[in-house]
Amino acid sequence: MNLPFFIAGWSFVDGVRELPEPSPGPLAAGCWYHFQRDAQDTELRLRLAGIPLSAICSVLAEDTRPRFELLDDGNFLLNLRGVNLNEGETPDDMLSIRILFYNGVLISTRKFPSRAISDIRSELAEGLGPRDLAEVLVAIIDKLHQRIEDFVEPAETLIAEQEDEHSTEESELMPLNKRLIKLRRFLKPQRFALEDMLETLPALLLDKRLALANARDTAARINESIDFYLEHIALVGQYQARWHSEKVNRNTYLLSILSGVFLPISFLTGLFGINIAGMPGIDNPLAFTVFSSSLVGLVAIEVILLKRWRFI
């Protein structure tokens, strides 16, 4: 399927206005363009726009981790990750947003639709939202983090619910543990990417140091929360494993006690069950009653002894 190259565009020169699809060639400075990364014409159109091949390869790479790379003359590349909230997709299979600032033009590319980008586009359509390119970039970062926080936050409640759960059914903590590990794989380098951007601080973002510092702190807080949840899950898993182990040991112990109690009885009933001459009581009608009473008395004596020896 041939996907459309152009998704949306906005100009922030002399106010904010939505742009039609640009013609092949250089892109207008002061504008934000959002493109489909895996469209057939994307690479060609970026070449025609005068974007260097190295930057194009970074923007269109199939698989990449979050990172920040400062190019020349204040240009830079920023790769970010966000939760995939599209229908039929798994949120922890994180989608990638590639952002390139080159010669006054902000270019973002996607493979899957991002709710964060959609929110910004909706706000701009309503006359709200960012007022320049720097605010667009900060808004993308903040909204990606907001979606991640909304996805991670319920983990604490789920862990608390499972903490006292001792059912033999499969725990919900294992799938949650896998999801958090997959999130951490990308969110740790995302924090480092924001730290790198703060250290170098391109000219576009000189007035956004505080906002970027807050975004960096949010990424750090999300990572710390995920680390805490993973440690909590490990402790709950150890507690549940110990509880089940103690339950199995206790049941095994009780079965051993019962086996010990009935072992003499089994021996005596087996012994008296042989049908040969000479067995005592064969001709006595009270023999069965006496024998059964003896077995009951034997069980009572065994129970008394086991209690005295503190086996039970």
Secondary structure, DSSP 8 states (H G I E B T S, - for coil): ----SEEEEEE-SSS-EE-----SS---TTEEEEEETTSTTHHHHHHHTT--HHHHHHHH-SS---EEEE-STT-EEEEEEE---STTS-TTS-EEEEEEEETTEEEEEESS--HHHHHHHHHHHTT-S-SSHHHHHHHHHHHHHHHHHHHHTHHHHHHHHHHT---SS--SHHHHHHHHHHHHHHHHHHHHHHHHHHHH--GGGGGGHHHHHHHHHHHHHHHHHHHHHHHHHHHHHHHHHHHHHHHHHHHHHHHHHHHHHHHHHHHHHHHTT---TT-TTTT-TTHHHHHHHHHHHHHHHHHHHHHHTT--
